[in-house]
Amino acid sequence: MKSEIREDYLRIFVPLCAANFCLFFSIVMCTYTASEYGHDTFWNLKFPNRTASNSTDKSLCDTNTSSQGYKDEQIVQKTVARWNVYISIAQGVPLVLSSVIFSPLSDSIGRRPFLFLGSFGAGIKQLLMTLAIVFQWNVYLFIPFTLIEGLCGSWVAQLAVAMSVVSDLTTAGKSRSYLIAVFSFVFGVGFSLGTFVSGYVVMLLGYDYSMAVSSGMSAVAFIIAYFIPETISVQQRQSSRFSCMGNFKNILRFYLKNDPDDLSSTRWKYNTAILSFIFIMMSKLGIFAVETFYLLNSPFCFNPETISIFETAKTCLSEIIILVGIRLMQQYLPDETIALFGTISSIGYCVLFGMASSNIYLYIGAAVGTMGMSSIPMIRGVMSKMTPPHKQGTLFGSLAIVENICNLTGSVLGGAIYSETVSFYRGTVYLVFAGFAFLALILLIFLMKDSRRVYIQKENTIKCTTN
């Protein structure tokens, strides 16, 4: 394993993990705070005489479906879901451009300059949202504030550049897949703690302090990025010329033409992997966009504190099991098979949440879905191993574009489905995205079979050589 990793990798990998830990902590804390603040604000706007809506420590929903309170909650749920759709569009549309440019451009001018942009944009957005909460500006101003984050690449471009750094530290092999999994674990822990802290800060201090803390964590991420060394040599940068149109053609070439320099990296593998990645990311990001509203709604009626505890426990359990499980499974299984098991776990999670009629379904669903996120780093690793070193930035740039499109369409689709179906079957959105995960499962079966075929061919070649 050591021969596959640069000797000084810890000097780069540790601050990279720390910066992305802080960034994801910040982003998820901002997301939950903004969602809960929006839900509370629309209660006040729609029903200003309802005194309970002014409190952050109470659930506003009513489990009695025939009551006026229940009907009022469905009106608020529809409104806040549509508002969240507009925010998703404001973030996602400019991210299309930044995804095309930032990660591939890092092949030409270096990774380091782009490791600052995501935290800078997130910090500015969160600072403006803090001011909006303190001075009670119009809640729809959150939309242009989010546009700023999108122009700076947000977490999508930041993650693509960070993954390119990880690929710079390793050669193609299981070490790269595992290092990607470790990196995913670290920012996943940041995601979990951001979720946990947001609920308690909102409960104890209010929305303004919670948003201010998220802005501060973005600033910390920006500072830590200063200590990440450059991973691309001057010679490598000089040999990689960037052109926006040329880069776009290079991205398309991954999925349209076979690489003459590497006959094993066939287009059907790239296309199958990217399609499975799309369906999984659409499912994950679409659910993430509405899960807070889902838990706030009847029959669960979670408050911000309960949401933070539940989501943190769910995510931490998942990240720990994935980190340990991937390391153990890699000794016996190829990455494609691990991704397959992760997708099955995701399907179970979506189905149980979609059918949930009480909290026990949520707890069982969270346990069943613990391996769900493992499919994402595994697919990244599979695609990275098929790609030569000088094209890693372009590859992860293509994944950033796809991730951004999934973030935009998944969030918009999830919000739209939820807003239109919440009044008659609130779990519809989970069942729809379970179907997306099932499509990914079918595609991963083809990759798994091909992986097995290649393995058998190698074994036979070794036997023939030995004999």
TORZALUM-129003 format. One record per residue (C-alpha): residue number from 1; x, y, z. Coordinates in Angstrom, 1 decimal, decimal comma. Example, Ala and Ser with C-alpha at 12.3 -4.5 7.8 and 13.67 -1.06 7.14 Angstrom:
<rs>
[1; [12,3; -4,5; 7,8]]
[2; [13,7; -1,1; 7,1]]
</rs>
This chain:
<rs>
[1; [0,0; 0,0; 0,0]]
[2; [2,8; 2,4; 0,9]]
[3; [4,3; 2,1; -2,6]]
[4; [1,1; 3,5; -4,0]]
[5; [1,1; 6,7; -1,9]]
[6; [3,5; 9,6; -1,8]]
[7; [5,8; 9,6; 1,2]]
[8; [4,8; 13,1; 2,3]]
[9; [1,1; 12,5; 1,8]]
[10; [0,1; 13,2; 5,4]]
[11; [1,5; 16,8; 5,2]]
[12; [-1,0; 17,4; 2,4]]
[13; [-3,9; 15,0; 3,3]]
[14; [-4,3; 16,1; 6,9]]
[15; [-4,9; 19,9; 6,3]]
[16; [-7,0; 19,0; 3,2]]
[17; [-9,3; 16,9; 5,5]]
[18; [-9,4; 19,6; 8,1]]
[19; [-10,4; 22,3; 5,7]]
[20; [-13,1; 20,2; 4,2]]
[21; [-14,3; 19,1; 7,6]]
[22; [-14,8; 22,7; 8,5]]
[23; [-16,4; 23,6; 5,2]]
[24; [-19,0; 20,7; 5,3]]
[25; [-19,7; 21,5; 9,0]]
[26; [-20,4; 25,1; 7,9]]
[27; [-22,5; 24,2; 4,9]]
[28; [-24,7; 21,7; 6,6]]
[29; [-25,2; 23,9; 9,7]]
[30; [-26,2; 26,7; 7,4]]
[31; [-28,6; 24,4; 5,4]]
[32; [-30,5; 23,1; 8,5]]
[33; [-30,6; 26,6; 10,1]]
[34; [-31,9; 28,2; 6,9]]
[35; [-34,5; 25,4; 6,4]]
[36; [-35,8; 25,6; 10,0]]
[37; [-35,7; 29,4; 9,9]]
[38; [-37,7; 29,4; 6,6]]
[39; [-40,2; 27,0; 8,1]]
[40; [-40,7; 29,2; 11,2]]
[41; [-40,8; 32,5; 9,2]]
[42; [-43,5; 31,2; 6,8]]
[43; [-45,5; 30,2; 9,8]]
[44; [-45,4; 33,8; 11,0]]
[45; [-46,2; 35,1; 7,5]]
[46; [-49,1; 32,8; 6,8]]
[47; [-50,5; 32,7; 10,4]]
[48; [-49,2; 35,8; 12,3]]
[49; [-51,6; 35,3; 15,2]]
[50; [-50,3; 31,8; 16,0]]
[51; [-48,1; 32,5; 19,1]]
[52; [-46,4; 29,0; 19,0]]
[53; [-44,7; 29,9; 15,7]]
[54; [-42,4; 32,3; 17,5]]
[55; [-40,7; 29,6; 19,5]]
[56; [-37,8; 27,5; 18,2]]
[57; [-38,2; 24,9; 20,9]]
[58; [-41,6; 23,6; 19,9]]
[59; [-42,9; 21,5; 17,1]]
[60; [-45,6; 23,4; 15,1]]
[61; [-47,3; 20,3; 13,5]]
[62; [-50,4; 18,6; 14,6]]
[63; [-50,8; 14,8; 14,3]]
[64; [-54,6; 15,1; 14,1]]
[65; [-55,2; 15,1; 10,3]]
[66; [-58,7; 16,5; 10,7]]
[67; [-57,6; 19,5; 12,8]]
[68; [-57,1; 23,0; 11,5]]
[69; [-53,5; 22,9; 12,8]]
[70; [-52,7; 20,0; 10,5]]
[71; [-54,2; 21,8; 7,5]]
[72; [-52,3; 24,9; 8,3]]
[73; [-49,0; 22,9; 8,5]]
[74; [-49,6; 21,4; 5,0]]
[75; [-50,0; 25,0; 3,6]]
[76; [-46,7; 26,0; 5,2]]
[77; [-45,0; 22,8; 4,1]]
[78; [-45,9; 23,5; 0,4]]
[79; [-44,8; 27,2; 0,6]]
[80; [-41,4; 26,5; 2,3]]
[81; [-40,7; 23,6; -0,1]]
[82; [-41,2; 25,9; -3,1]]
[83; [-39,0; 28,6; -1,5]]
[84; [-36,3; 25,9; -1,1]]
[85; [-36,6; 25,0; -4,8]]
[86; [-35,8; 28,6; -5,7]]
[87; [-32,8; 28,5; -3,4]]
[88; [-31,6; 25,3; -5,1]]
[89; [-31,9; 26,9; -8,5]]
[90; [-29,9; 30,0; -7,4]]
[91; [-27,1; 27,7; -6,2]]
[92; [-27,2; 25,2; -9,0]]
[93; [-27,3; 27,3; -12,1]]
[94; [-24,1; 29,2; -11,6]]
[95; [-22,4; 26,0; -10,4]]
[96; [-22,7; 24,6; -13,9]]
[97; [-20,2; 27,2; -15,1]]
[98; [-17,9; 26,9; -12,1]]
[99; [-17,9; 23,1; -12,4]]
[100; [-16,8; 23,3; -16,0]]
[101; [-14,0; 25,7; -15,2]]
[102; [-12,5; 25,2; -11,7]]
[103; [-11,4; 21,6; -11,4]]
[104; [-10,0; 21,2; -15,0]]
[105; [-8,3; 24,6; -14,7]]
[106; [-6,5; 23,3; -11,6]]
[107; [-4,6; 20,9; -13,9]]
[108; [-3,1; 24,0; -15,6]]
[109; [-2,5; 26,5; -12,8]]
[110; [-2,4; 24,2; -9,8]]
[111; [-4,9; 22,9; -7,2]]
[112; [-4,1; 25,3; -4,4]]
[113; [-5,9; 28,5; -5,6]]
[114; [-9,2; 26,7; -6,0]]
[115; [-9,1; 25,3; -2,4]]
[116; [-10,1; 28,7; -1,1]]
[117; [-13,1; 29,5; -3,3]]
[118; [-15,7; 27,2; -1,9]]
[119; [-15,2; 28,4; 1,7]]
[120; [-15,0; 32,0; 0,6]]
[121; [-18,4; 31,9; -1,2]]
[122; [-20,0; 29,9; 1,6]]
[123; [-18,7; 32,4; 4,2]]
[124; [-20,0; 35,4; 2,4]]
[125; [-23,5; 33,8; 1,9]]
[126; [-23,7; 32,8; 5,6]]
[127; [-22,6; 36,2; 6,8]]
[128; [-25,3; 37,9; 4,7]]
[129; [-27,9; 35,4; 5,9]]
[130; [-26,9; 36,1; 9,5]]
[131; [-27,5; 39,8; 8,9]]
[132; [-30,8; 39,0; 7,3]]
[133; [-31,9; 37,0; 10,3]]
[134; [-30,7; 39,7; 12,8]]
[135; [-32,4; 42,6; 11,0]]
[136; [-35,4; 40,5; 9,8]]
[137; [-34,9; 41,2; 6,1]]
[138; [-37,2; 39,5; 3,6]]
[139; [-36,6; 35,8; 3,6]]
[140; [-36,5; 35,7; -0,2]]
[141; [-33,2; 37,5; 0,0]]
[142; [-31,7; 34,1; 0,8]]
[143; [-32,0; 33,4; -2,9]]
[144; [-29,5; 36,0; -4,2]]
[145; [-27,2; 35,3; -1,2]]
[146; [-27,1; 31,7; -2,3]]
[147; [-26,2; 32,8; -5,8]]
[148; [-22,9; 34,1; -4,5]]
[149; [-22,0; 30,7; -3,1]]
[150; [-22,9; 29,1; -6,5]]
[151; [-20,6; 31,5; -8,4]]
[152; [-17,7; 30,5; -6,1]]
[153; [-18,2; 26,8; -6,7]]
[154; [-19,7; 25,9; -3,3]]
[155; [-19,0; 22,4; -2,0]]
[156; [-19,3; 20,8; -5,5]]
[157; [-16,3; 22,4; -7,1]]
[158; [-14,4; 22,3; -3,8]]
[159; [-14,9; 18,6; -3,5]]
[160; [-13,8; 18,0; -7,1]]
[161; [-10,5; 19,9; -6,6]]
[162; [-10,0; 18,1; -3,3]]
[163; [-10,5; 14,7; -5,0]]
[164; [-8,0; 15,7; -7,6]]
[165; [-5,5; 16,4; -4,8]]
[166; [-6,1; 12,9; -3,4]]
[167; [-5,5; 11,4; -6,8]]
[168; [-2,2; 13,4; -7,0]]
[169; [-1,1; 11,7; -3,8]]
[170; [-1,7; 8,1; -5,0]]
[171; [-1,3; 5,8; -7,9]]
[172; [-4,3; 3,9; -9,3]]
[173; [-5,2; 1,1; -7,0]]
[174; [-7,2; 0,2; -3,9]]
[175; [-5,1; 2,7; -1,9]]
[176; [-6,7; 5,5; -3,9]]
[177; [-10,2; 4,2; -3,3]]
[178; [-9,5; 3,8; 0,4]]
[179; [-8,0; 7,3; 0,7]]
[180; [-11,1; 8,7; -1,0]]
[181; [-13,2; 6,7; 1,5]]
[182; [-11,2; 8,2; 4,4]]
[183; [-11,6; 11,7; 3,0]]
[184; [-15,3; 11,1; 2,6]]
[185; [-15,5; 9,9; 6,2]]
[186; [-13,8; 13,0; 7,5]]
[187; [-16,1; 15,5; 5,7]]
[188; [-19,0; 13,2; 6,6]]
[189; [-18,1; 13,6; 10,3]]
[190; [-18,1; 17,4; 9,7]]
[191; [-21,5; 17,0; 8,1]]
[192; [-22,7; 15,1; 11,1]]
[193; [-21,4; 17,5; 13,7]]
[194; [-22,7; 20,5; 11,8]]
[195; [-26,2; 18,9; 11,9]]
[196; [-25,8; 18,1; 15,6]]
[197; [-24,6; 21,6; 16,6]]
[198; [-27,1; 23,5; 14,5]]
[199; [-30,1; 22,0; 16,4]]
[200; [-28,7; 22,9; 19,8]]
[201; [-27,5; 26,4; 18,9]]
[202; [-30,9; 27,2; 17,4]]
[203; [-32,6; 25,9; 20,5]]
[204; [-30,3; 27,7; 23,0]]
[205; [-29,4; 30,9; 21,2]]
[206; [-31,5; 31,2; 18,1]]
[207; [-31,2; 31,2; 14,3]]
[208; [-28,9; 34,2; 14,2]]
[209; [-26,2; 32,7; 16,4]]
[210; [-26,4; 29,3; 14,5]]
[211; [-25,9; 31,0; 11,2]]
[212; [-23,0; 33,1; 12,6]]
[213; [-21,3; 30,0; 13,8]]
[214; [-21,5; 28,5; 10,3]]
[215; [-20,0; 31,6; 8,9]]
[216; [-17,1; 31,4; 11,3]]
[217; [-16,5; 27,8; 10,4]]
[218; [-16,2; 28,8; 6,7]]
[219; [-13,6; 31,3; 7,7]]
[220; [-11,6; 28,6; 9,6]]
[221; [-11,8; 26,4; 6,4]]
[222; [-10,4; 29,3; 4,4]]
[223; [-7,5; 29,8; 6,8]]
[224; [-6,6; 26,1; 6,9]]
[225; [-6,5; 25,9; 3,1]]
[226; [-3,5; 28,2; 3,3]]
[227; [-1,4; 25,4; 4,8]]
[228; [-2,2; 22,9; 2,0]]
[229; [0,9; 22,6; -0,3]]
[230; [0,6; 22,5; -4,1]]
[231; [0,5; 18,9; -5,4]]
[232; [1,2; 19,5; -9,1]]
[233; [4,7; 20,3; -10,3]]
[234; [5,5; 23,2; -12,5]]
[235; [6,3; 20,8; -15,4]]
[236; [2,9; 19,2; -15,1]]
[237; [1,2; 22,5; -15,1]]
[238; [3,1; 23,7; -18,2]]
[239; [2,2; 20,5; -20,1]]
[240; [-1,5; 21,0; -19,4]]
[241; [-3,0; 23,9; -21,4]]
[242; [-6,5; 25,0; -20,4]]
[243; [-9,2; 26,1; -22,8]]
[244; [-12,8; 26,3; -21,7]]
[245; [-14,1; 24,9; -24,9]]
[246; [-11,2; 22,4; -25,2]]
[247; [-11,8; 21,3; -21,7]]
[248; [-15,5; 20,8; -22,4]]
[249; [-14,5; 18,6; -25,4]]
[250; [-12,1; 16,6; -23,2]]
[251; [-14,9; 16,0; -20,7]]
[252; [-17,2; 14,8; -23,5]]
[253; [-14,4; 12,6; -24,9]]
[254; [-14,4; 10,6; -21,7]]
[255; [-17,8; 9,4; -22,5]]
[256; [-17,9; 9,4; -26,3]]
[257; [-14,6; 7,9; -27,4]]
[258; [-12,2; 5,2; -26,2]]
[259; [-8,8; 6,3; -24,9]]
[260; [-6,1; 5,1; -27,4]]
[261; [-3,5; 5,3; -24,6]]
[262; [-5,4; 2,9; -22,4]]
[263; [-7,4; 0,2; -24,1]]
[264; [-8,8; -1,0; -20,7]]
[265; [-10,6; 2,3; -20,1]]
[266; [-13,5; 1,7; -22,4]]
[267; [-16,3; 4,2; -22,9]]
[268; [-19,0; 1,8; -21,8]]
[269; [-17,4; 1,6; -18,4]]
[270; [-17,2; 5,3; -18,0]]
[271; [-20,8; 5,7; -19,2]]
[272; [-22,1; 3,0; -16,9]]
[273; [-20,3; 4,3; -13,9]]
[274; [-21,4; 7,9; -14,5]]
[275; [-25,0; 6,9; -15,0]]
[276; [-25,0; 4,9; -11,8]]
[277; [-23,3; 7,9; -10,0]]
[278; [-26,1; 10,2; -11,4]]
[279; [-28,9; 8,1; -10,1]]
[280; [-27,3; 7,6; -6,7]]
[281; [-26,5; 11,4; -6,3]]
[282; [-30,0; 12,4; -7,5]]
[283; [-31,5; 10,1; -4,8]]
[284; [-29,2; 11,4; -2,0]]
[285; [-29,4; 15,1; -2,8]]
[286; [-33,1; 15,0; -3,6]]
[287; [-33,9; 13,5; -0,2]]
[288; [-31,5; 15,8; 1,6]]
[289; [-33,4; 18,8; 0,2]]
[290; [-36,7; 17,8; 1,9]]
[291; [-35,8; 15,6; 4,8]]
[292; [-35,9; 18,4; 7,4]]
[293; [-39,4; 19,4; 6,3]]
[294; [-40,4; 15,7; 6,3]]
[295; [-39,3; 15,2; 9,9]]
[296; [-40,9; 18,5; 11,0]]
[297; [-44,2; 17,2; 9,5]]
[298; [-46,8; 14,9; 11,0]]
[299; [-46,7; 12,2; 12,3]]
[300; [-43,1; 12,7; 13,5]]
[301; [-43,3; 16,3; 14,5]]
[302; [-39,6; 16,6; 15,3]]
[303; [-38,2; 19,9; 16,7]]
[304; [-34,8; 21,3; 15,7]]
[305; [-33,1; 19,5; 18,7]]
[306; [-34,6; 16,1; 17,8]]
[307; [-33,7; 16,6; 14,1]]
[308; [-30,1; 17,3; 15,0]]
[309; [-29,8; 14,3; 17,3]]
[310; [-31,4; 11,9; 14,8]]
[311; [-29,5; 13,1; 11,7]]
[312; [-26,2; 13,2; 13,6]]
[313; [-26,6; 9,7; 15,0]]
[314; [-27,7; 8,4; 11,6]]
[315; [-24,8; 10,0; 9,7]]
[316; [-22,1; 9,1; 12,3]]
[317; [-23,2; 5,5; 12,5]]
[318; [-23,1; 5,3; 8,7]]
[319; [-19,7; 6,9; 8,3]]
[320; [-18,1; 4,7; 11,0]]
[321; [-19,5; 1,5; 9,5]]
[322; [-18,5; 2,6; 6,0]]
[323; [-14,9; 3,4; 6,9]]
[324; [-14,4; 0,1; 8,7]]
[325; [-16,6; -1,9; 6,3]]
[326; [-14,8; -0,7; 3,2]]
[327; [-11,4; -1,6; 4,6]]
[328; [-12,5; -5,1; 5,4]]
[329; [-14,5; -5,7; 2,2]]
[330; [-11,7; -4,5; 0,0]]
[331; [-9,7; -7,5; 1,1]]
[332; [-12,2; -9,8; -0,5]]
[333; [-14,4; -7,8; -2,9]]
[334; [-13,7; -5,4; -5,8]]
[335; [-14,9; -1,7; -5,5]]
[336; [-17,8; -2,4; -7,9]]
[337; [-19,3; -5,0; -5,6]]
[338; [-19,0; -2,7; -2,5]]
[339; [-20,8; 0,0; -4,5]]
[340; [-23,5; -2,5; -5,3]]
[341; [-24,1; -3,4; -1,6]]
[342; [-24,2; 0,3; -0,8]]
[343; [-26,9; 0,9; -3,4]]
[344; [-29,0; -1,9; -1,9]]
[345; [-28,7; -0,3; 1,4]]
[346; [-29,9; 3,0; 0,0]]
[347; [-32,9; 1,4; -1,6]]
[348; [-33,9; -0,1; 1,8]]
[349; [-33,5; 3,3; 3,5]]
[350; [-35,7; 5,1; 0,9]]
[351; [-38,4; 2,5; 1,0]]
[352; [-38,6; 2,4; 4,8]]
[353; [-38,7; 6,2; 5,1]]
[354; [-41,3; 6,4; 2,4]]
[355; [-43,6; 3,9; 4,1]]
[356; [-42,9; 5,3; 7,6]]
[357; [-46,1; 5,7; 9,7]]
[358; [-44,2; 6,1; 13,1]]
[359; [-40,7; 6,8; 14,4]]
[360; [-39,8; 3,1; 14,5]]
[361; [-39,7; 3,0; 10,7]]
[362; [-37,2; 5,9; 10,7]]
[363; [-34,9; 4,1; 13,2]]
[364; [-35,0; 0,9; 11,2]]
[365; [-34,5; 2,7; 7,9]]
[366; [-31,5; 4,6; 9,3]]
[367; [-30,0; 1,2; 10,4]]
[368; [-30,7; -0,4; 7,0]]
[369; [-29,2; 2,6; 5,2]]
[370; [-25,9; 2,7; 7,0]]
[371; [-23,9; 1,5; 4,0]]
[372; [-25,7; 3,7; 1,5]]
[373; [-23,1; 6,4; 1,1]]
[374; [-20,3; 3,8; 0,4]]
[375; [-21,3; 3,6; -3,2]]
[376; [-20,3; 7,2; -4,0]]
[377; [-16,5; 7,0; -3,0]]
[378; [-16,3; 3,5; -4,6]]
[379; [-17,6; 4,8; -7,9]]
[380; [-15,2; 7,7; -7,7]]
[381; [-12,4; 5,3; -7,1]]
[382; [-13,4; 3,0; -10,0]]
[383; [-13,5; 5,9; -12,4]]
[384; [-10,2; 7,4; -11,1]]
[385; [-8,4; 4,1; -11,5]]
[386; [-9,5; 4,0; -15,2]]
[387; [-8,1; 7,5; -15,8]]
[388; [-4,4; 8,4; -16,4]]
[389; [-2,7; 10,9; -14,0]]
[390; [-2,7; 13,9; -16,3]]
[391; [-6,5; 13,6; -16,8]]
[392; [-7,6; 13,4; -13,2]]
[393; [-8,6; 17,0; -13,0]]
[394; [-10,7; 16,7; -16,1]]
[395; [-12,3; 13,5; -14,7]]
[396; [-13,2; 15,1; -11,4]]
[397; [-14,3; 18,2; -13,2]]
[398; [-16,8; 16,1; -15,1]]
[399; [-17,9; 14,5; -11,9]]
[400; [-18,3; 18,0; -10,4]]
[401; [-20,5; 19,0; -13,4]]
[402; [-22,6; 15,9; -12,9]]
[403; [-22,8; 16,4; -9,1]]
[404; [-23,9; 20,0; -9,6]]
[405; [-26,6; 18,9; -12,1]]
[406; [-27,7; 16,2; -9,7]]
[407; [-27,7; 18,8; -6,9]]
[408; [-29,8; 21,2; -8,9]]
[409; [-32,2; 18,7; -10,5]]
[410; [-32,4; 16,4; -7,4]]
[411; [-33,2; 19,3; -5,1]]
[412; [-35,7; 20,9; -7,4]]
[413; [-37,3; 17,5; -8,2]]
[414; [-37,4; 16,5; -4,6]]
[415; [-38,9; 19,9; -3,5]]
[416; [-41,5; 19,8; -6,3]]
[417; [-42,6; 16,2; -5,6]]
[418; [-42,8; 16,8; -1,9]]
[419; [-44,7; 20,1; -2,2]]
[420; [-47,3; 18,5; -4,5]]
[421; [-47,7; 15,2; -2,7]]
[422; [-47,3; 16,1; 1,0]]
[423; [-51,0; 16,6; 1,5]]
[424; [-52,0; 13,1; 0,4]]
[425; [-48,9; 10,9; 0,8]]
[426; [-45,9; 12,5; 2,3]]
[427; [-43,5; 9,6; 1,6]]
[428; [-43,9; 9,7; -2,2]]
[429; [-40,6; 11,5; -2,7]]
[430; [-38,7; 8,7; -0,9]]
[431; [-40,3; 6,0; -3,0]]
[432; [-39,6; 7,9; -6,2]]
[433; [-35,9; 8,2; -5,3]]
[434; [-35,8; 4,5; -4,3]]
[435; [-36,6; 3,9; -8,0]]
[436; [-33,6; 6,0; -9,0]]
[437; [-31,3; 4,0; -6,7]]
[438; [-32,7; 0,8; -8,2]]
[439; [-31,7; 2,0; -11,7]]
[440; [-28,2; 2,5; -10,3]]
[441; [-28,2; -1,0; -8,9]]
[442; [-28,9; -2,5; -12,4]]
[443; [-26,0; -0,5; -13,9]]
[444; [-23,6; -1,6; -11,1]]
[445; [-24,4; -5,2; -11,8]]
[446; [-22,9; -4,8; -15,2]]
[447; [-19,8; -3,2; -13,8]]
[448; [-19,4; -5,9; -11,2]]
[449; [-19,7; -8,7; -13,8]]
[450; [-17,0; -7,0; -16,0]]
[451; [-14,8; -6,6; -12,9]]
[452; [-15,2; -10,3; -12,3]]
[453; [-14,4; -11,1; -15,9]]
[454; [-11,2; -9,0; -15,9]]
[455; [-10,1; -10,6; -12,6]]
[456; [-10,6; -14,2; -14,0]]
[457; [-8,6; -13,2; -17,2]]
[458; [-5,7; -11,9; -15,0]]
[459; [-5,7; -15,1; -12,9]]
[460; [-5,6; -17,2; -16,0]]
[461; [-2,8; -15,1; -17,5]]
[462; [-0,8; -15,5; -14,3]]
[463; [-1,3; -19,3; -14,3]]
[464; [-0,3; -19,6; -18,0]]
[465; [2,9; -17,5; -17,3]]
[466; [3,7; -19,6; -14,3]]
[467; [3,3; -22,9; -16,1]]
</rs>
